[in-house]
Amino acid sequence: MADNTFAVARGDIRQVRTYDDQSATAPLADGEARLEIGLLALTSNNVTYAKFGDAMGYFDFFPSTEPSEGRVPAWGFADVVESTVEGVEVGERFYGYFPVSSHLVVQPVGIQRDGFTDGAAHRAERAPLYNRYSRTSTDFLHDEAREPQLALLRPLFATAFLIDDHLASESFFGAEQVVLASASSKTAYATAFCLAERGDARVVGLTSPRNRAFVEGLGCYDAVVTYDATDALPDGPTAFVDMAGDGAVRRAVHQRYGDALKSSLVIGATHWDATPTKEDLPGAAPTFFFAPTLAQDRLERWGPAGFGERLGRAWASFMRPVCDPDAPWLRVESHDGLDAAVEVYRRLLGGKTAPDEGHVVTARAAD
């Protein structure tokens, strides 16, 4: 059969192998359903999944046929094409977490009006948020006309929404401003948007000279500083939100603020190939922010309806500038086929995408 998925070497995520994972052809057992994966988003978020594939268990969701490899997950949409499960019917469409593949076989459990959970044994210990598939016909955020934007931005915006809520619930740890590294990344500017809407702290973007004009043009940062000018970062008690994962950048920010750095959240790794820092740094100790844990807490605190209402309201506000017909924050580029998906992944690794680009792919089998 033709190749329909790809895996990366755990020791070097630049090394890619394509193969046939049998998901399109393997006979279904009782209790299984086959999903044909349609639109998937590939962003720097997927590079983070690859970079932390072992450390954070991202490679455990969709195991590769080779233990030395990991499959990079992506968010998007899929249709049920075969099912042995009552309540998961052929023709239904679901949003969720998938391998970059043409198909996925799932074991639906916890079937409700809003969707189901994949009960596959190898996913049992993973964060519930990643195992849940939302039925688009009842999904409070679904808009068929904006599926590309949903695939590209929904998981990133959910993380941004939670970062904003976390900082606010902790009174910004005493900070008066928030500095966001990799300010042109989609998760960073979504966070900046939420913080700007709240209006409780100054929002400062830290970015490359190449992306400075784009970041300034977004209008949600109060100030923009380039990586080579961290001495110009504004004074004052500061919270740091690090999307870059670059040891040199992190060190520079910590040294710039010292004891005035009240919080340091590590979110992603857009600078995935940069050398991390293991030294003790001045100011607040860097802490990894894992969005699914906070999401579960907020779901329990607010209830699903309350969580959905808050997220939906924030999302609707965010979509206005993202889809502005005159000056959209995001230009969607669509790609068809597994080879195209691999090429987009490589472009993301190489930093060869523009900040206003959003890439969606359909990983159809490659000969």
Secondary structure, DSSP 8 states (H G I E B T S, - for coil): --B-EEEEETTEEEEEEEE--STTTS---TT-EEEEEEEEEESHHHHHHHHTTTTTSGGGSS--SSTTEE--EEEEEEEEEEE-STTS-TT-EEEEEEESBSEEEE-EEEEETTEEEE--GGGTTS-HHHHEEEETTT-TT--GGGHHHHHHHHHHHHHHHHHHHHHHHTGGGG-SEEEEESTTSHHHHHHHHHHHHH-SSEEEEEE-GGGHHHHHHHS--SEEEEGGGGGGS--SSEEEEESS--HHHHHHHHHHHGGGEEEEEE---TTTTS----S--SSS--EE--HHHHHHHHHHHHHHHHHHHHHHHHHHHHHHHHT-SSS-S-EEEEEESHHHHHHHHHHHHTT-S-TTEEEEEE---B-
